[in-house]
Amino acid sequence: MGQIRSKFKNYIGTKDFYKKAFAIIIPVVIQQMILSIAGFVDNFMINGFSVNAYAGVSTANRFMYIVNFFWIGLTAAISIFISQYYGAKDKKNLTATMQLGMILAVIVGVISTFVIVFVGPLLIKSFLPLDDPDQLAAVEYGINYIKVIGYGAIFFILPFMISVFFRSTGRPRVPLIAGIIGIGVNISLNYILIFGHFGFPELGATGAAVATVVSKIVELLVLVVIALFYSKDKYAKEIFKKPLITGRLVSMYFKKGIPIIANEVLWAFGMVLFAKYITSGVYEWVTAYGYSQTATDIFFVYYSGMGTASGILIGQALGESDFEKAKDYLKKLRGIMIFTNIGVIILIAALSPAILLFLTPVNELYWLAYKIILINLIFIIIYGYNAVSYYALRAGGDTVRSFLVDQLPTYLVGLPTVMILSKYRHELNINILAIFLASKASDIFKLILSISFIKKGVWLKNLTIDELETA
């Protein structure tokens, strides 16, 4: 009994730890929560304008989901070095990393415009069958929406990158402020442009896209103004003084960053494939699955906050070469995740029925969506545990193993299972619920791998020293 109590205490942090952890977690979670709510409001307004518009925009956002995760991977790779250089108090290399991040953001933003505008419409057509007028209308709405988003791609990735700078250097409230302002603009313009209020034309899905792009421009302006004129550290002004990027830094970035970028893109692509085969092209299943995801995304942002906090806190400890602190942080962060999961489960189970009512009346689609949500809840603790482990591996630059944790179970277990079940669903007499439940097998295999890789301890590495010695 004493040993159990002692192990339990390892997962309980001090007041100072919780103060430090929640100073990062809470602003990130709030920002992500507001973003999610804004996305929900977007969907609600578009659904109110037209069900076909909702189907088209939802399908367009599946492709944008992949692109977004490419951007996230790009910025996440930068955050590894910023966190560690910040922990090591290496201002020169910290500034150089920010310079590299901004250059990459501009280049990738321009490339993304071409990819979204030309590839996006093709993928929308592949997801929605074109055999009735409703689906044809949905495709048209989706294409109009995604083209506008594509032209504004650079205004999405630049706020991503600058927000990472602020969070990784201990100022998560700044992206929160900018995000809130941007979301306020987005919701206001949605109301005006989707439905054509205050003398503006009724633009529908196109209006939603315009509102989103304008809100991102506003968010970017707020971040830049705060960085240039209201930041004591003056990192933003240092970025523009003289080039500090070295060949070694670029080499380090791509060595550690490529697995992260590949992982984020493959993970997002895997989730899109999961959605494709779980719903099996059945229009009712596609709609119910979309409703379930919209209702739960509002709550799943918590895991984004926890993951971000884990990466930053552990990365800073590793930058200090305090490996015992890093291991202790991991245990405490796992403790937070496990204990708070109970509250998340209760909230989702209790509130998602009311949220679904904003999207659909109580009918077969409503109950099907809610059953999908309940299946998700069964595996949510495993999901949270895996998330913290993944970010710990990544914080120490063990990007190959973090890649394997995410991708092997997805592409060798989960996807083959749902593809087979989807193909033979009629012969097996199964519906979306059985296929969705089977997809969760990948989470169990991720748990086994993450536990094994964390125990190896390869992630306990100060990149600011080790990479210099091996360069």
DRENLUM-457770 format. One line per 3 residues: for each residue x negated, y, z of C-alpha. Coordinates in steps of 0.25 Angstrom, whole numbers, plus 5000, padded with zeros to 4 digits. Layout:
X:Y:Z; ...
This chain:
5000:5000:5000; 4988:5009:5003; 4982:5007:4990
4995:5010:4983; 4996:5023:4991; 4982:5027:4987
4984:5024:4972; 4997:5032:4973; 4989:5044:4979
4980:5044:4967; 4991:5049:4959; 4995:5060:4968
4988:5074:4966; 4984:5085:4975; 4992:5098:4975
4981:5105:4967; 4981:5094:4957; 4996:5095:4955
4995:5111:4954; 4984:5109:4943; 4992:5098:4936
5005:5105:4936; 5000:5118:4932; 4997:5112:4919
5009:5102:4918; 5020:5111:4922; 5017:5122:4911
5015:5112:4900; 5027:5104:4904; 5036:5116:4905
5031:5121:4891; 5033:5107:4885; 5047:5106:4892
5050:5120:4886; 5045:5116:4872; 5054:5103:4873
5066:5111:4878; 5064:5120:4866; 5063:5108:4857
5076:5103:4863; 5082:5117:4860; 5077:5116:4846
5083:5103:4844; 5096:5107:4851; 5098:5119:4842
5094:5112:4829; 5104:5101:4833; 5114:5111:4835
5112:5117:4822; 5112:5104:4815; 5110:5089:4818
5103:5087:4805; 5094:5098:4808; 5091:5092:4821
5088:5079:4814; 5079:5086:4804; 5071:5094:4814
5069:5082:4824; 5063:5074:4812; 5054:5086:4808
5049:5086:4823; 5045:5072:4822; 5035:5076:4812
5031:5089:4820; 5030:5080:4832; 5018:5073:4825
5012:5086:4821; 5014:5092:4835; 5006:5080:4841
4995:5083:4831; 4994:5097:4836; 4995:5092:4850
4983:5082:4847; 4975:5094:4842; 4977:5102:4854
4976:5091:4864; 4962:5088:4858; 4958:5102:4861
4964:5102:4875; 4954:5090:4879; 4942:5099:4877
4949:5112:4882; 4953:5105:4895; 4939:5099:4897
4931:5112:4894; 4940:5120:4903; 4937:5110:4914
4922:5111:4911; 4923:5126:4911; 4917:5126:4897
4922:5139:4891; 4914:5139:4878; 4919:5125:4874
4933:5128:4879; 4933:5140:4869; 4927:5132:4858
4938:5122:4860; 4949:5132:4859; 4943:5138:4846
4943:5124:4840; 4957:5122:4845; 4962:5135:4838
4955:5131:4825; 4961:5117:4825; 4975:5123:4828
4974:5133:4816; 4969:5122:4806; 4979:5111:4810
4990:5121:4811; 4988:5125:4796; 4987:5110:4792
4999:5107:4800; 5008:5116:4792; 5005:5109:4779
5007:5095:4786; 5021:5099:4792; 5026:5106:4780
5023:5095:4770; 5023:5082:4778; 5034:5085:4788
5046:5085:4778; 5041:5072:4772; 5041:5066:4786
5055:5071:4789; 5061:5065:4777; 5055:5051:4781
5061:5052:4795; 5075:5055:4790; 5082:5047:4780
5088:5055:4768; 5101:5047:4766; 5111:5056:4771
5114:5071:4771; 5112:5073:4786; 5098:5067:4785
5094:5075:4773; 5099:5088:4780; 5090:5084:4792
5078:5082:4783; 5080:5096:4777; 5081:5102:4791
5068:5095:4796; 5060:5099:4784; 5064:5114:4785
5061:5113:4800; 5047:5107:4798; 5042:5116:4787
5044:5128:4796; 5037:5121:4807; 5026:5118:4798
5023:5132:4794; 5021:5136:4808; 5012:5124:4812
5001:5133:4816; 5009:5140:4826; 5012:5127:4833
4998:5122:4835; 4991:5135:4839; 5000:5136:4852
4998:5121:4854; 4983:5124:4854; 4983:5137:4862
4992:5130:4873; 4982:5119:4874; 4971:5129:4877
4979:5136:4888; 4983:5122:4895; 4970:5116:4894
4964:5128:4901; 4974:5128:4912; 4984:5138:4907
4996:5130:4903; 5006:5141:4907; 5002:5149:4894
5007:5139:4884; 5019:5138:4893; 5022:5153:4892
5020:5153:4877; 5028:5141:4875; 5040:5146:4883
5040:5159:4874; 5039:5151:4861; 5050:5142:4865
5059:5154:4869; 5056:5159:4855; 5059:5146:4849
5073:5144:4855; 5077:5158:4852; 5073:5157:4838
5080:5143:4837; 5093:5149:4841; 5091:5160:4831
5086:5153:4819; 5093:5139:4819; 5107:5145:4820
5105:5158:4814; 5108:5168:4825; 5105:5183:4826
5106:5185:4811; 5096:5174:4807; 5099:5163:4797
5103:5149:4802; 5090:5141:4800; 5093:5128:4807
5080:5119:4808; 5072:5129:4800; 5075:5140:4811
5071:5130:4822; 5058:5129:4815; 5056:5144:4813
5059:5146:4828; 5049:5135:4832; 5037:5141:4824
5040:5156:4828; 5040:5151:4843; 5027:5145:4841
5021:5158:4835; 5026:5165:4848; 5020:5154:4857
5007:5156:4850; 5007:5171:4851; 5010:5170:4866
4998:5160:4868; 4988:5169:4860; 4992:5181:4867
4990:5175:4881; 4977:5168:4877; 4971:5181:4871
4976:5191:4881; 4981:5184:4894; 4970:5174:4897
4959:5176:4907; 4950:5165:4901; 4950:5172:4887
4948:5159:4880; 4957:5164:4868; 4948:5176:4866
4935:5167:4867; 4941:5158:4856; 4939:5170:4846
4926:5175:4850; 4916:5165:4843; 4917:5151:4838
4912:5141:4849; 4917:5128:4842; 4906:5118:4840
4904:5105:4832; 4904:5097:4845; 4917:5103:4850
4924:5100:4836; 4918:5086:4836; 4923:5083:4851
4937:5088:4847; 4939:5079:4835; 4932:5067:4843
4942:5069:4854; 4953:5076:4847; 4956:5067:4835
4961:5055:4843; 4970:5065:4851; 4976:5071:4838
4977:5057:4832; 4984:5052:4844; 4994:5064:4845
4998:5063:4830; 4999:5047:4831; 5007:5048:4844
5017:5058:4837; 5017:5050:4825; 5020:5038:4833
5031:5045:4840; 5037:5049:4827; 5036:5034:4822
5042:5029:4835; 5054:5039:4832; 5055:5034:4818
5056:5019:4821; 5063:5020:4834; 5075:5028:4827
5073:5019:4815; 5079:5030:4805; 5093:5028:4812
5098:5042:4812; 5106:5040:4825; 5093:5035:4832
5085:5046:4826; 5094:5056:4832; 5095:5049:4846
5080:5048:4847; 5078:5062:4843; 5088:5066:4854
5081:5058:4865; 5068:5063:4861; 5073:5078:4862
5079:5075:4876; 5066:5069:4882; 5056:5078:4875
5060:5088:4885; 5055:5079:4897; 5043:5073:4890
5036:5086:4889; 5032:5083:4904; 5022:5072:4899
5016:5083:4889; 5013:5092:4901; 5008:5080:4910
4999:5076:4898; 4994:5090:4896; 4991:5092:4911
4984:5078:4911; 4975:5081:4900; 4971:5095:4905
4969:5091:4920; 4961:5079:4916; 4953:5086:4905
4949:5097:4915; 4944:5087:4925; 4936:5079:4914
4930:5093:4910; 4925:5094:4924; 4919:5080:4923
4928:5077:4936; 4932:5063:4931; 4938:5059:4945
4947:5071:4944; 4951:5067:4930; 4955:5053:4935
4962:5059:4947; 4970:5069:4939; 4974:5057:4930
4980:5050:4942; 4987:5062:4947; 4993:5065:4933
4998:5051:4932; 5004:5053:4946; 5011:5066:4941
5016:5059:4929; 5021:5046:4935; 5029:5054:4947
5035:5065:4938; 5039:5054:4927; 5051:5051:4937
5056:5065:4936; 5055:5065:4921; 5062:5052:4920
5074:5057:4928; 5075:5070:4921; 5075:5064:4907
5086:5053:4911; 5094:5064:4918; 5093:5076:4908
5091:5069:4894; 5106:5066:4894; 5110:5081:4895
5099:5085:4885; 5104:5075:4875; 5118:5082:4876
5112:5094:4869; 5108:5085:4857; 5120:5076:4855
5133:5073:4862; 5135:5060:4870; 5136:5050:4859
5128:5038:4854; 5116:5046:4851; 5116:5053:4864
5116:5039:4872; 5105:5033:4862; 5096:5045:4865
5098:5044:4880; 5094:5029:4879; 5082:5032:4872
5078:5042:4883; 5080:5032:4894; 5071:5022:4887
5061:5033:4886; 5062:5035:4901; 5058:5021:4904
5044:5023:4899; 5042:5038:4903; 5032:5035:4915
5023:5026:4906; 5024:5038:4895; 5019:5048:4906
5008:5039:4912; 5003:5037:4897; 5003:5052:4895
4994:5055:4906; 4984:5044:4903; 4983:5049:4889
4980:5063:4892; 4969:5058:4902; 4963:5050:4891
4963:5062:4882; 4958:5072:4892; 4945:5064:4893
4943:5064:4878; 4947:5049:4878; 4955:5052:4865
4953:5038:4859; 4960:5031:4870; 4971:5041:4872
4973:5039:4857; 4974:5024:4859; 4983:5025:4871
4993:5033:4863; 4992:5026:4849; 4990:5011:4851
5003:5008:4858; 5010:5017:4849; 5006:5012:4836
5003:4997:4840; 5015:4995:4849; 5026:5005:4849
5027:5009:4834; 5026:4994:4829; 5037:4990:4839
5047:5001:4835; 5044:4999:4820; 5048:4985:4821
5060:4987:4830; 5065:4998:4820; 5063:4989:4808
5071:4977:4814; 5081:4985:4822; 5092:4979:4815
5088:4965:4816; 5084:4967:4831; 5097:4975:4833
5090:4986:4841; 5092:5001:4842; 5084:5013:4845
5083:5010:4860; 5076:4997:4858; 5066:5002:4848
5063:5014:4857; 5061:5006:4869; 5051:4997:4861
5043:5009:4857; 5040:5011:4872; 5031:4999:4872
5020:5009:4867; 5020:5017:4880; 5018:5004:4888
5005:5001:4880; 5001:5015:4881; 5001:5014:4896
4992:5001:4896; 4982:5008:4887; 4982:5021:4895
4979:5014:4908; 4968:5006:4902; 4961:5018:4895
4962:5027:4908; 4955:5017:4916; 4943:5016:4907
4940:5031:4911; 4934:5035:4897; 4943:5047:4898
4935:5053:4909; 4926:5061:4901; 4921:5076:4901
4921:5079:4886; 4914:5092:4888; 4902:5085:4893
4903:5071:4887; 4905:5076:4873; 4894:5086:4874
4884:5075:4878; 4888:5066:4867; 4889:5077:4856
